[in-house]
Amino acid sequence: MGVGRVGGFWMVAASLPVMAGGAPEGPKEGKVRETPSAVVEVTAPLPSEPLVTVLDPRGARQPVPAQDGADGLRTVPGFSVVRKGGSDGDPVLRGMAGSRLLLLLDGEQILGGCGGRMDPPTAYVFPESFDRITVVKGPQTVLHGPGNSAGTVLFERTRERLAGPSVKGYASAMGGSFGRDDEVLDVTGGNRDIVVRGTGTRSHAGDFRDGGGASVHSFHTRWSANLALGWTPGDDTRLEVTTARSDGEAAYADRGVDGTRFRRENAGFRAEFRRVASWLEKVEFQVFRNYVDHIMDNYSLRTFTPTVMAPEPSAMNPDRTTTGGRLAGELRLGASTLATLGLDAQRNEHTGRMSMMQWSMPEEGMPRVADARFRNAGLFGEARHAFTGADRVVGGLRVDRWRAEDPRPRVSTGMMGSSPNPTAGARRKETLGGGFLRYERGLPEEATWYAGIGRAERFPDYWEAIAKESLASVSAFGTRPERTTQVDLGWIRRAGPLQGSLSVFANRVSDYILIQSNVMKPAGMMGTRAATVTRNVDAASYGGEATGMVRFAGGLRLDGSLAYVRGRNRTDGLALAQIPPLEARLGIVYQGDTWSAGLLTRGVARQDRVAVNQGTIVGQDLGPTGGFGVLSLNGAWNAAPGLVVSFGVDNLANRLYAEHVSRGATAVPGYAPQTLRVGEPGRNLWVKLAYAFGACH
């Protein structure tokens, strides 16, 4: 069985409208799957509630199980991943990326250091060290922070009071093509009063080969260690201290440098009190500090050849310290009304140092120079009210006070040049708001339809305001905030042999923050130079996702999903750049008592609505792309109680293709010339063992 370039896509897509849902239901809020799943997921579970999808990061999935946070989101319809090498891709939801997608790790925000997005927040996420991933699409919550115009992603760990002295845990190991091997160990032990949880992960892979047999500069090695000490003096009280460290290195096929350090250091404290009073159901308090120390260079992981212009290699060492906190309370305002009120705050400082002569003047001997400071404080409130019958209304408001400072005396204008910074010492203050209102109506057979409207106002981030220029000057510090207003409509059905969901959206974005590359600017005596600039434009987009599952007799099941988005740059009269094409997935699964097996067909349509050299902080359009289809196989075996062996073959036909939102490939010494985009891996075999052990409560 094969899938053609375009015709095969439409063959797959045509079979989907008769369906409507996803794979088996994942763990809901507060729940943890006690044993590994014996079914390989090829589409995400059905939404657990309107616009909310909960994933089990420890369940086997296809393509190959995730090694970073972006990979962990691939099965959710509407998500794409920007390919740069073998790791550290940027997630894109409905064509929106970067800080439009709010990402939190156990309630904490991590902001990368690299001005070129070598280390997006998801680069510091090891999915299997978490118990669940919660995705909220659109600006349909205000509880977790500002600016979530695309959506919110929460990587979360479950906290519990043990019933008595016990030890339990989870371990997994995975091996695959291209030298891939991952290991995870997560152990929790203690008694009713003290709980200790330790988690360690390691992920490694060599260079992968694309479908044409070309080796892609993409090897990586990452590790992480997390420790949490909790005190639970009662069923309703928990205090916890956490710490984490991680590091690694990664090769990149889309640029002239590689990442040789991805060090993260974390410390946090949280307290939770439940059933405080008849009207106060819960109080949560959290503070954290995250430090990211990143090094990139052009000699450690690739061959460096001295030239007259560059006799020595170069190295750059940005870092960022992010501190923050949150206080929130859940109020019972009546039998049918629950409200959450709170405040949150965050501040971060970015610094950097570099050397263009690393051998004689190493970067580690250079002083660090601060180039950006951001602060924000927010007040929020969100409430849910149930009417008589099955009707509900959910809504929320938040307001944020932003402050930013540009301490740069000069701005780099190329590898060998710089200019005085026209906004040196400038400070900005903005008050931004956001909110949403959604109506939900329950229907028979666990079905719900909903309609909501939301608004998110987003302050320009470091990569937009500091790491880029503007059209008029070498500083983009004055970039205006982005304001998104979006309507979401949808339907979910979670019971019966035919289950599914459908969600559609449409938005208008005022002062959309567009990144445009290859803009020619004067360069004094040198004539002109190419710059990458930040611009404000007006934009709009619409689209949606459908997922479906139908069960047949004999353990056979059909899963499918369809995702589409279309955007327009209304100011320039062009297509909005970096919009992924129409995509369909169709999975045929057999599930028995001990074994399961599945076949996945993924079809992606041609994308010719492009705006070359325009895009976002994660990448710009390179030109049109053709459609493609990929066929993959998988299976799983319940080998023993708590032990599951899963396996698969991705890209069975060894197809040569690249994603539309992939970054542009660059020449790397010792590697064959690359195609325009960084290609996807060719045929990829993998096997994973997962084991849950110890007491379960």
C-alpha positions as CSV (number, residue, x, y, z in Angstrom):
1,M,0.0,0.0,0.0
2,G,1.4,3.5,-0.9
3,V,0.3,7.1,-0.8
4,G,0.9,9.3,-3.9
5,R,2.3,12.8,-3.8
6,V,-1.0,14.6,-4.2
7,G,-3.6,12.1,-5.3
8,G,-2.8,9.9,-2.4
9,F,-3.4,12.8,0.0
10,W,-6.8,13.4,-1.3
11,M,-7.6,9.7,-1.1
12,V,-6.7,9.8,2.6
13,A,-8.5,13.1,3.2
14,A,-11.7,12.0,1.5
15,S,-12.2,9.2,4.0
16,L,-12.0,11.5,7.0
17,P,-15.2,13.6,7.0
18,V,-17.3,10.5,7.8
19,M,-15.5,10.3,11.1
20,A,-15.0,12.7,13.9
21,G,-12.5,11.7,17.0
22,G,-9.1,10.2,18.2
23,A,-7.3,7.5,19.9
24,P,-8.4,6.1,23.3
25,E,-8.9,8.6,26.1
26,G,-5.8,9.7,27.9
27,P,-5.5,10.5,31.6
28,K,-7.6,13.4,32.8
29,E,-6.5,16.1,35.1
30,G,-5.1,14.7,38.3
31,K,-4.8,11.2,37.0
32,V,-1.7,9.2,36.0
33,R,-1.7,6.1,33.9
34,E,-0.4,3.5,36.4
35,T,0.8,1.1,33.7
36,P,2.2,1.8,30.2
37,S,-0.3,1.8,27.3
38,A,-0.3,-1.3,25.1
39,V,-1.5,0.8,22.1
40,V,0.7,3.1,20.0
41,E,-1.0,6.5,19.5
42,V,-1.0,7.9,16.0
43,T,-3.5,10.7,16.8
44,A,-4.1,12.5,20.0
45,P,-6.9,11.5,22.4
46,L,-10.3,13.2,22.0
47,P,-10.5,16.5,23.8
48,S,-11.3,16.0,27.5
49,E,-13.4,19.2,27.4
50,P,-13.9,22.0,24.8
51,L,-10.5,23.0,23.3
52,V,-8.6,20.9,25.9
53,T,-6.6,17.8,25.0
54,V,-4.7,15.8,27.6
55,L,-1.8,13.6,26.5
56,D,0.0,10.7,28.2
57,P,3.7,11.5,27.5
58,R,4.7,7.9,28.5
59,G,2.5,6.2,26.0
60,A,4.2,4.9,22.9
61,R,3.4,7.0,19.8
62,Q,4.2,7.2,16.1
63,P,6.3,8.7,14.7
64,V,9.2,7.6,17.0
65,P,8.5,8.5,20.7
66,A,9.4,12.0,21.6
67,Q,12.8,13.2,22.8
68,D,11.9,16.8,23.4
69,G,8.8,18.9,24.1
70,A,8.1,19.8,20.5
71,D,8.1,16.1,19.4
72,G,5.7,15.4,22.2
73,L,3.1,17.5,20.5
74,R,3.3,16.0,17.0
75,T,0.2,13.8,17.3
76,V,-2.1,16.7,18.3
77,P,-4.0,17.9,15.2
78,G,-3.1,21.5,14.4
79,F,0.6,21.2,15.5
80,S,3.6,21.2,13.3
81,V,7.3,21.2,14.2
82,V,10.0,23.3,12.5
83,R,12.9,21.0,11.6
84,K,16.4,22.3,12.4
85,G,18.3,19.1,12.9
86,G,17.7,16.1,15.1
87,S,16.3,17.9,18.1
88,D,15.1,21.2,19.5
89,G,12.4,21.9,16.9
90,D,10.0,24.8,17.4
91,P,6.3,23.8,17.8
92,V,3.8,25.6,15.6
93,L,0.0,25.6,16.5
94,R,-2.4,26.7,13.7
95,G,0.4,28.6,12.0
96,M,1.4,30.5,15.2
97,A,4.7,30.0,17.0
98,G,7.1,31.5,19.5
99,S,5.7,33.3,22.4
100,R,2.2,33.1,20.9
101,L,2.2,29.6,22.3
102,L,2.5,29.7,26.1
103,L,4.6,26.8,27.5
104,L,4.9,26.0,31.2
105,L,6.8,23.2,33.0
106,D,5.0,22.5,36.3
107,G,3.8,26.0,36.3
108,E,7.2,27.5,35.5
109,Q,8.2,29.4,32.4
110,I,11.6,28.7,30.8
111,L,12.9,31.2,28.2
112,G,15.8,30.1,26.0
113,G,19.0,32.1,25.5
114,C,19.8,31.8,21.8
115,G,18.8,34.7,19.6
116,G,18.4,32.3,16.7
117,R,16.0,30.0,18.6
118,M,18.5,27.2,18.9
119,D,17.0,26.5,22.4
120,P,13.3,27.1,22.4
121,P,11.5,26.4,25.7
122,T,10.6,22.9,24.5
123,A,14.4,22.1,24.1
124,Y,14.5,21.9,27.9
125,V,11.5,19.5,28.1
126,F,11.9,15.7,28.4
127,P,8.3,14.5,28.0
128,E,8.6,11.2,29.7
129,S,9.7,12.9,33.0
130,F,6.1,14.4,33.2
131,D,2.8,12.7,33.9
132,R,0.7,14.5,31.4
133,I,0.7,17.2,28.7
134,T,-2.4,19.5,28.6
135,V,-3.1,21.5,25.5
136,V,-5.6,24.4,25.5
137,K,-6.1,25.7,22.0
138,G,-6.7,29.4,21.4
139,P,-7.0,32.3,23.9
140,Q,-9.5,30.3,26.0
141,T,-7.9,30.5,29.4
142,V,-6.3,33.3,31.5
143,L,-5.0,31.2,34.4
144,H,-1.4,30.5,33.3
145,G,0.0,33.8,31.9
146,P,-0.4,36.5,29.2
147,G,-0.2,36.4,25.5
148,N,-1.5,32.9,24.7
149,S,-3.0,33.9,21.3
150,A,-2.3,30.4,19.8
151,G,-2.8,28.4,22.9
152,T,-1.3,27.1,26.1
153,V,0.7,23.9,26.7
154,L,1.2,22.6,30.3
155,F,3.8,19.9,31.0
156,E,2.7,18.6,34.4
157,R,3.6,16.2,37.2
158,T,1.0,14.7,39.5
159,R,1.4,15.3,43.3
160,E,-0.2,12.9,45.7
161,R,-0.1,11.8,49.3
162,L,1.0,8.2,49.7
163,A,-1.3,5.8,51.5
164,G,1.6,4.5,53.5
165,P,5.3,3.5,53.2
166,S,5.8,2.5,49.6
167,V,8.0,2.8,46.6
168,K,6.8,2.9,43.0
169,G,8.3,4.0,39.7
170,Y,8.5,3.9,36.0
171,A,11.4,3.0,33.7
172,S,11.8,2.9,29.9
173,A,14.4,2.3,27.3
174,M,14.2,2.8,23.6
175,G,16.5,2.0,20.7
176,G,16.2,2.8,17.1
177,S,17.8,3.6,13.8
178,F,20.5,6.3,13.4
179,G,22.0,5.4,16.8
180,R,18.9,6.5,18.8
181,D,18.8,5.4,22.5
182,D,16.8,6.9,25.3
183,E,16.5,5.9,29.0
184,V,14.1,7.2,31.7
185,L,13.9,6.3,35.4
186,D,11.3,7.9,37.7
187,V,11.0,6.7,41.3
188,T,8.7,7.9,44.0
189,G,9.0,6.8,47.7
190,G,8.0,7.8,51.1
191,N,5.1,7.6,53.5
192,R,2.0,9.6,54.4
193,D,4.1,12.6,55.6
194,I,7.2,12.7,53.3
195,V,7.3,12.0,49.6
196,V,10.5,12.0,47.5
197,R,10.5,11.8,43.7
198,G,13.6,11.6,41.6
199,T,13.6,11.5,37.8
200,G,16.5,11.0,35.4
201,T,16.5,11.0,31.6
202,R,19.0,10.6,28.8
203,S,18.5,10.8,25.0
204,H,21.0,10.3,22.3
205,A,21.0,9.9,18.5
206,G,23.5,10.1,15.7
207,D,23.1,11.8,12.4
208,F,20.0,10.6,10.6
209,R,19.7,9.9,6.9
210,D,16.9,11.4,4.8
211,G,14.9,9.4,2.3
212,G,17.4,10.0,-0.4
213,G,20.2,8.5,1.7
214,A,22.0,11.8,2.5
215,S,23.4,12.1,6.0
216,V,22.0,15.2,7.9
217,H,24.1,17.0,10.5
218,S,21.8,16.2,13.4
219,F,23.3,14.2,16.2
220,H,22.5,15.1,19.8
221,T,22.9,14.0,23.4
222,R,20.7,15.3,26.3
223,W,20.3,14.5,29.9
224,S,18.1,15.8,32.8
225,A,17.7,15.1,36.5
226,N,14.8,16.3,38.7
227,L,14.3,16.0,42.5
228,A,11.2,16.9,44.5
229,L,10.8,16.7,48.3
230,G,7.2,17.0,49.5
231,W,5.8,17.3,53.0
232,T,2.2,16.2,53.4
233,P,1.1,16.6,57.0
234,G,-2.5,16.1,56.1
235,D,-4.7,15.1,53.2
236,D,-5.3,18.8,52.3
237,T,-1.8,20.2,52.7
238,R,1.3,19.8,50.6
239,L,4.6,21.8,50.7
240,E,7.2,20.9,48.1
241,V,10.8,21.9,47.2
242,T,12.1,21.1,43.7
243,T,15.3,21.3,41.9
244,A,16.4,20.3,38.4
245,R,19.5,20.2,36.2
246,S,20.0,19.4,32.5
247,D,22.5,19.7,29.8
248,G,23.5,18.5,26.4
249,E,24.8,19.2,22.9
250,A,23.2,19.2,19.5
251,A,24.3,19.5,15.8
252,Y,22.2,21.7,13.5
253,A,21.8,21.4,9.7
254,D,20.2,24.9,9.3
255,R,23.0,27.2,10.4
256,G,26.7,27.6,10.7
257,V,27.0,26.9,14.4
258,D,26.0,24.0,16.7
259,G,24.9,23.9,20.4
260,T,27.6,22.6,22.7
261,R,25.9,23.6,26.0
262,F,22.2,23.6,27.0
263,R,22.6,23.9,30.7
264,R,19.5,24.5,32.9
265,E,19.5,25.0,36.6
266,N,16.2,25.2,38.5
267,A,14.9,25.7,42.0
268,G,11.3,26.0,43.1
269,F,8.9,26.0,46.0
270,R,5.2,25.4,46.0
271,A,2.4,25.1,48.6
272,E,-1.1,23.8,48.2
273,F,-3.9,24.0,50.7
274,R,-7.3,22.4,50.0
275,R,-10.7,22.8,51.7
276,V,-9.5,25.8,53.5
277,A,-13.1,27.0,54.2
278,S,-16.6,26.3,52.9
279,W,-16.2,29.0,50.3
280,L,-12.4,28.5,49.6
281,E,-11.7,25.2,48.1
282,K,-8.0,25.6,47.3
283,V,-5.0,28.0,47.7
284,E,-1.9,27.6,45.6
285,F,1.4,29.4,46.0
286,Q,4.5,29.0,43.8
287,V,7.9,30.6,43.3
288,F,10.7,29.5,40.9
289,R,14.0,30.4,39.4
290,N,15.3,29.0,36.1
291,Y,18.7,29.7,34.7
292,V,19.7,28.8,31.2
293,D,23.3,28.9,30.0
294,H,23.8,28.2,26.3
295,I,27.0,28.0,24.2
296,M,27.1,27.7,20.4
297,D,30.2,27.6,18.2
298,N,31.4,26.6,14.8
299,Y,34.3,24.2,15.7
300,S,33.4,21.7,18.5
301,L,30.9,19.6,16.5
302,R,31.9,20.3,13.0
303,T,35.1,20.8,11.0
304,F,36.5,24.4,11.1
305,T,38.7,25.6,8.3
306,P,40.6,28.9,8.9
307,T,40.3,31.6,6.2
308,V,41.8,35.1,5.8
309,M,38.5,36.7,7.1
310,A,38.1,34.1,9.9
311,P,41.5,32.8,11.0
312,E,40.0,31.4,14.3
313,P,36.6,29.9,15.2
314,S,33.9,31.8,17.0
315,A,31.8,31.1,20.0
316,M,28.7,32.7,21.6
317,N,27.5,32.3,25.2
318,P,24.1,33.8,25.9
319,D,22.3,33.1,29.2
320,R,19.0,34.1,30.8
321,T,17.7,34.1,34.4
322,T,13.9,33.9,34.8
323,T,12.3,34.2,38.2
324,G,8.6,34.2,38.9
325,G,5.7,33.4,41.2
326,R,2.0,32.8,41.4
327,L,-0.7,33.0,44.0
328,A,-4.2,31.7,43.3
329,G,-7.3,30.6,45.1
330,E,-10.4,28.6,44.0
331,L,-13.6,30.1,45.4
332,R,-16.9,28.3,45.6
333,L,-19.4,31.0,44.9
334,G,-22.4,28.8,45.0
335,A,-23.5,25.2,44.2
336,S,-23.0,25.8,40.5
337,T,-20.2,28.4,40.4
338,L,-16.5,28.0,40.8
339,A,-14.0,30.8,40.4
340,T,-10.3,31.1,40.4
341,L,-8.7,34.5,41.3
342,G,-5.0,35.2,41.5
343,L,-1.9,37.1,40.5
344,D,1.4,36.1,38.9
345,A,4.6,37.9,38.2
346,Q,7.8,37.2,36.3
347,R,11.1,38.9,35.5
348,N,14.0,37.8,33.2
349,E,17.3,39.2,32.2
350,H,19.2,38.2,29.1
351,T,23.0,38.6,28.8
352,G,25.6,37.5,26.3
353,R,29.3,37.3,25.5
354,M,31.1,36.1,22.4
355,S,34.5,35.8,20.8
356,M,35.4,35.9,17.1
357,M,38.9,34.6,18.0
358,Q,38.0,31.7,20.3
359,W,41.5,30.1,20.3
360,S,43.4,33.2,21.4
361,M,40.6,35.1,23.2
362,P,38.1,32.5,24.4
363,E,34.5,33.6,25.2
364,E,34.7,32.3,28.7
365,G,37.1,35.1,29.5
366,M,34.9,37.8,28.2
367,P,32.6,39.9,30.4
368,R,28.9,39.3,30.2
369,V,26.8,42.2,28.8
370,A,23.1,42.6,29.6
371,D,21.1,43.2,26.4
372,A,17.4,42.9,27.7
373,R,15.3,43.1,30.8
374,F,11.6,42.2,31.0
375,R,9.1,42.3,33.8
376,N,5.4,41.7,34.0
377,A,2.8,41.4,36.7
378,G,-0.7,40.1,36.1
379,L,-4.1,39.9,37.8
380,F,-6.5,37.2,36.6
381,G,-9.9,35.7,37.3
382,E,-11.7,32.8,35.7
383,A,-15.1,31.3,36.5
384,R,-17.3,28.4,35.5
385,H,-21.0,28.4,36.0
386,A,-23.4,25.5,35.4
387,F,-27.0,26.3,34.6
388,T,-30.0,24.0,35.2
389,G,-29.6,21.1,32.8
390,A,-26.4,20.6,30.8
391,D,-25.6,24.2,29.9
392,R,-22.4,25.9,31.2
393,V,-20.6,29.2,30.7
394,V,-16.9,29.7,31.3
395,G,-15.1,33.1,31.2
396,G,-12.1,35.0,32.4
397,L,-10.3,38.3,32.4
398,R,-6.7,39.3,33.1
399,V,-4.7,42.5,33.0
400,D,-0.9,42.7,32.8
401,R,1.6,45.4,33.5
402,W,4.7,45.1,31.3
403,R,8.1,46.8,31.7
404,A,11.1,46.4,29.4
405,E,14.5,47.9,29.2
406,D,17.1,48.0,26.4
407,P,20.6,48.3,27.9
408,R,22.5,47.8,24.7
409,P,25.0,50.5,23.9
410,R,25.5,49.1,20.4
411,V,23.7,46.7,18.1
412,S,25.4,44.1,15.9
413,T,24.8,44.6,12.2
414,G,26.7,41.5,11.0
415,M,29.6,39.2,11.8
416,M,32.1,42.0,11.8
417,G,30.1,45.2,12.4
418,S,28.0,47.1,14.9
419,S,26.2,50.5,15.2
420,P,25.2,52.8,18.0
421,N,21.9,51.7,19.5
422,P,19.3,54.5,19.0
423,T,17.2,53.0,21.9
424,A,20.1,52.5,24.4
425,G,18.8,52.8,27.9
426,A,15.2,53.1,26.7
427,R,12.4,51.8,29.0
428,R,8.9,50.8,28.0
429,K,5.7,50.4,30.0
430,E,2.5,48.8,28.7
431,T,-0.7,47.7,30.3
432,L,-2.3,44.9,28.3
433,G,-5.4,42.8,28.8
434,G,-7.0,39.6,27.8
435,G,-10.1,37.5,28.3
436,F,-12.6,35.1,26.9
437,L,-16.2,33.9,27.2
438,R,-17.4,30.4,26.2
439,Y,-20.8,28.8,26.2
440,E,-21.0,25.0,26.4
441,R,-24.1,22.8,25.9
442,G,-24.2,19.2,26.9
443,L,-25.9,16.7,24.6
444,P,-26.7,13.0,24.9
445,E,-24.0,10.3,24.6
446,E,-21.4,12.5,26.3
447,A,-21.5,15.1,23.5
448,T,-20.9,18.8,23.9
449,W,-21.0,21.7,21.5
450,Y,-19.5,25.1,22.3
451,A,-18.9,28.6,21.1
452,G,-16.4,31.1,22.5
453,I,-14.6,34.3,21.8
454,G,-11.3,35.3,23.2
455,R,-8.8,38.1,23.1
456,A,-5.0,38.1,23.9
457,E,-2.7,41.0,23.9
458,R,1.0,40.1,23.6
459,F,4.0,42.1,24.4
460,P,6.9,41.8,21.9
461,D,9.4,39.2,23.1
462,Y,13.2,39.2,23.1
463,W,13.5,37.6,19.6
464,E,11.2,40.3,18.1
465,A,12.2,43.4,20.1
466,I,15.9,42.8,20.7
467,A,17.3,40.1,18.4
468,K,16.0,41.8,15.3
469,E,16.1,45.3,13.7
470,S,13.2,47.5,12.5
471,L,12.7,48.9,9.0
472,A,13.7,52.4,10.2
473,S,16.6,51.7,12.5
474,V,18.9,49.0,13.9
475,S,16.6,48.6,16.9
476,A,13.2,47.0,17.0
477,F,12.6,47.9,20.7
478,G,9.6,50.1,19.8
479,T,7.7,47.2,18.2
480,R,4.0,47.6,19.1
481,P,2.1,44.9,21.1
482,E,0.1,42.3,19.1
483,R,-3.6,42.0,19.7
484,T,-5.6,38.9,18.7
485,T,-9.4,38.5,18.7
486,Q,-10.6,34.9,18.0
487,V,-13.8,33.0,17.7
488,D,-13.9,29.3,18.4
489,L,-16.7,26.9,17.6
490,G,-16.8,23.1,18.1
491,W,-18.4,19.8,18.9
492,I,-17.2,16.7,20.9
493,R,-18.7,13.2,21.2
494,R,-17.1,10.8,23.6
495,A,-19.4,7.8,23.7
496,G,-20.5,4.9,21.4
497,P,-18.7,3.1,18.6
498,L,-18.4,6.4,16.6
499,Q,-16.6,9.2,18.5
500,G,-15.2,12.4,17.4
501,S,-14.5,16.1,17.6
502,L,-14.7,19.1,15.3
503,S,-13.2,22.6,16.1
504,V,-13.1,25.7,13.9
505,F,-11.6,29.1,14.5
506,A,-11.3,32.5,12.9
507,N,-9.3,35.5,14.1
508,R,-8.1,39.0,13.4
509,V,-4.7,40.2,14.6
510,S,-4.0,43.9,14.9
511,D,-0.2,44.8,14.8
512,Y,0.7,41.2,14.1
513,I,4.5,40.9,14.7
514,L,6.0,39.8,11.4
515,I,9.7,38.9,10.9
516,Q,11.1,39.6,7.4
517,S,14.5,38.5,6.3
518,N,16.8,39.7,3.4
519,V,15.7,43.3,3.8
520,M,18.4,45.5,2.1
521,K,19.7,48.4,4.2
522,P,22.5,50.9,3.7
523,A,25.9,49.9,5.0
524,G,27.9,53.1,4.7
525,M,31.0,52.7,2.6
526,M,30.2,49.0,2.1
527,G,27.1,49.8,0.1
528,T,24.2,47.7,1.3
529,R,23.6,44.7,3.7
530,A,20.8,42.2,4.2
531,A,19.0,42.5,7.5
532,T,16.2,40.7,9.3
533,V,13.6,43.1,10.6
534,T,10.5,43.1,12.8
535,R,7.4,44.7,11.4
536,N,3.8,45.3,12.6
537,V,1.1,44.3,10.1
538,D,-2.6,43.4,10.3
539,A,-3.4,39.8,9.7
540,A,-6.1,37.2,9.9
541,S,-6.4,33.4,9.8
542,Y,-9.0,30.7,10.0
543,G,-9.2,26.9,10.0
544,G,-9.8,24.0,12.2
545,E,-9.3,20.3,13.1
546,A,-11.4,17.2,13.0
547,T,-10.6,13.9,14.7
548,G,-12.5,10.7,14.6
549,M,-12.6,7.1,15.8
550,V,-14.8,4.3,14.8
551,R,-14.8,0.8,16.4
552,F,-15.5,-2.4,14.6
553,A,-16.0,-5.9,15.8
554,G,-13.0,-8.1,16.6
555,G,-10.9,-5.3,18.1
556,L,-10.5,-3.3,14.9
557,R,-10.5,0.5,15.1
558,L,-10.1,3.3,12.6
559,D,-8.5,6.6,13.9
560,G,-8.2,9.8,11.8
561,S,-7.5,13.5,12.0
562,L,-7.6,16.5,9.6
563,A,-6.1,19.9,10.2
564,Y,-6.3,23.0,8.1
565,V,-5.3,26.7,8.5
566,R,-5.3,29.6,6.1
567,G,-3.8,33.0,6.8
568,R,-3.5,36.4,5.2
569,N,-1.2,39.4,5.7
570,R,-3.8,42.1,5.2
571,T,-1.3,45.0,5.2
572,D,0.9,43.6,2.3
573,G,-2.0,41.8,0.5
574,L,0.0,38.5,0.7
575,A,-0.5,35.1,2.2
576,L,0.5,35.0,5.9
577,A,3.8,33.2,6.0
578,Q,4.8,30.0,7.8
579,I,1.3,28.5,7.5
580,P,1.4,24.6,7.4
581,P,-0.6,23.0,4.6
582,L,-3.7,20.8,4.9
583,E,-2.8,17.5,6.7
584,A,-4.6,14.2,7.3
585,R,-3.7,11.2,9.3
586,L,-5.5,7.8,9.0
587,G,-4.7,4.9,11.4
588,I,-6.0,1.4,11.3
589,V,-5.5,-0.4,14.6
590,Y,-6.1,-3.9,15.9
591,Q,-6.2,-4.2,19.7
592,G,-6.4,-7.5,21.4
593,D,-5.9,-8.6,25.0
594,T,-2.1,-8.9,24.7
595,W,-1.2,-7.6,21.3
596,S,-2.0,-4.5,19.2
597,A,-0.8,-3.6,15.7
598,G,-1.4,-0.5,13.6
599,L,-0.8,1.2,10.2
600,L,-0.5,5.0,9.9
601,T,-0.9,6.9,6.7
602,R,0.0,10.6,6.8
603,G,-0.8,12.8,3.9
604,V,0.2,16.5,3.5
605,A,-1.1,18.7,0.6
606,R,0.9,21.1,-1.5
607,Q,1.4,24.6,0.0
608,D,1.7,27.3,-2.6
609,R,0.3,30.2,-0.5
610,V,3.7,31.6,0.5
611,A,5.4,34.9,1.3
612,V,9.1,34.3,0.7
613,N,11.4,35.9,3.3
614,Q,8.4,36.6,5.7
615,G,7.5,34.6,8.8
616,T,8.0,34.4,12.5
617,I,10.9,34.2,15.0
618,V,11.2,30.5,14.2
619,G,11.5,30.7,10.4
620,Q,10.6,32.4,7.2
621,D,8.9,31.1,4.0
622,L,11.4,29.6,1.5
623,G,8.9,28.9,-1.3
624,P,6.2,26.5,-2.3
625,T,6.3,22.8,-1.3
626,G,4.8,19.8,-2.9
627,G,2.5,17.3,-1.2
628,F,3.7,14.0,0.2
629,G,2.5,10.9,1.8
630,V,4.2,8.7,4.4
631,L,3.3,5.2,5.5
632,S,4.3,3.8,8.9
633,L,3.7,0.5,10.9
634,N,3.6,-0.1,14.7
635,G,2.8,-2.7,17.3
636,A,2.7,-3.3,21.0
637,W,2.9,-6.3,23.3
638,N,1.8,-6.7,27.0
639,A,4.8,-8.9,27.8
640,A,4.0,-9.1,31.6
641,P,2.1,-7.2,34.2
642,G,3.3,-3.6,34.0
643,L,5.7,-4.3,31.1
644,V,4.9,-3.2,27.6
645,V,7.1,-3.6,24.5
646,S,6.2,-1.3,21.6
647,F,7.9,-1.0,18.2
648,G,7.5,0.6,14.9
649,V,8.8,1.5,11.4
650,D,8.4,5.2,10.5
651,N,8.5,6.2,6.8
652,L,8.3,2.6,5.7
653,A,8.9,3.5,2.0
654,N,11.9,5.6,2.8
655,R,10.3,8.7,1.3
656,L,12.4,11.8,0.6
657,Y,10.5,14.9,1.9
658,A,10.6,18.0,4.0
659,E,8.0,19.8,6.0
660,H,6.8,23.2,4.7
661,V,7.8,24.9,7.9
662,S,11.2,23.4,8.0
663,R,14.2,25.7,8.3
664,G,16.5,26.3,5.3
665,A,19.4,23.9,5.1
666,T,23.0,25.1,5.0
667,A,26.3,23.6,3.8
668,V,28.1,21.7,6.6
669,P,31.7,20.6,6.0
670,G,31.9,16.9,5.4
671,Y,28.3,16.4,4.5
672,A,26.7,16.2,1.1
673,P,25.0,19.3,-0.2
674,Q,21.6,19.6,1.3
675,T,18.2,20.3,-0.4
676,L,16.6,23.7,0.2
677,R,15.0,22.6,3.4
678,V,16.2,20.3,6.2
679,G,14.8,17.0,5.2
680,E,12.9,14.5,7.4
681,P,14.4,11.2,8.5
682,G,14.1,8.2,6.1
683,R,13.1,4.7,7.1
684,N,13.4,4.6,10.9
685,L,13.0,1.4,13.0
686,W,12.5,1.7,16.8
687,V,11.6,-0.5,19.8
688,K,10.7,0.7,23.3
689,L,10.4,-1.1,26.6
690,A,8.3,0.5,29.4
691,Y,7.8,-0.9,32.9
692,A,5.7,0.4,35.8
693,F,6.6,-1.1,39.2
694,G,5.8,-0.9,42.9
695,A,2.8,0.1,44.8
696,C,-0.2,1.8,43.0
697,H,-2.8,3.9,44.8
